[in-house]
């Protein structure tokens, strides 16, 4: 009886040992199966994806949805067309997760092999650029204007300087690039990667004035510069026996003689002013009583300062030059030599008179 009990116990222990060994072997076999072949861990529903959205490299809090905006057709005046506001750019996902973008459905599909964070990047196809003018005038004389600039296209804004000013600087925020056409007076926006603002600055013009002199000399500078509307003056001096200057300036500028100075009252352009001094001449008029002037003698005569006037006279019958009465309305030296009346060292306009003496006197 005791031998049968021992045999039964041995059988039970053997069966337990076989069962335990089989479990261990099964567990080891399960561990040896690669993770990729394990259907329980290959289900994408078991992975989590987090999305982040960026517009022009700036993170936004909500998904980017495609929109359409109306823009003016540049080829057909008054025509309006609809264009997409956004364009998809790229994606990046963590943990080497890859995916595809469908532009038609505006949807990103990741091929999930792990938990991941996917960043979707978009660019705006249109950006608002506000243009301000300093010392300038925008269309319709508004203080500022905002234009919608399409990606990879130029936009133009009419902006002109006020009178007397010229373009000096165009500065923009957010890497917006512009050029200014001084002939057409247009600001050309060539690149607008983001919304921003451009300030167009016009500075007051500076002009050059040059003086030239004929029959005289320049005292001091012969070239000066001044801002638009400035008064510019020059000092000149006439050569001996020259005076009565005449001023002529180029480019519609006007030069005047004011208190012995050449004055450009308000310069508005580059200019060259020429000062022409003329010979100073005085008129000497001679009246002959009891006789006449010789035919080859004219009166009045025009005489350079300091020179003399000479008149030939013909006495009437019974009269002679010798002993005649001679006078002028201003101080002057007047003499008779034979049939000639001489007025010396003329310094002003003169009216002179000679009264011939009768022979019997």
Buried (B, 14 or more C-beta within 10 A) or exposed (E): EEEEEEEEEEEEEEEEEEEEEEEEEEEEEEEEEEEEEEEEEEEEEEBEBEBEBBBBEEEEEEEBEEEEEEBEEEEEEEEEEEEBBBEBBEBEBEEEBEBEBEEEEBEBEBEBBBEBBBBBBBBBBBBBBBBBBBBBBBEEEEEEBEBBBBEEEBBEBBBBBEEBBEBBEBEBEBEBEBEBEEEEBBBBBEBBBBBBBBBBBBBBBEBBBBBBBBBBEBEEEEEBEBEBBBEBBBEBEBEEBBBEBEBEBEEEBBBEBEEEEBBBBEBBBBBBBBBBBBBBBBBBBBEBEBBEBBEEBEBBBBBEBEBBBBBBBBBEEEBBBEEBEBEBEEEBEBEBEEBBBBBEEBEEBBBBBBBBBEEEE
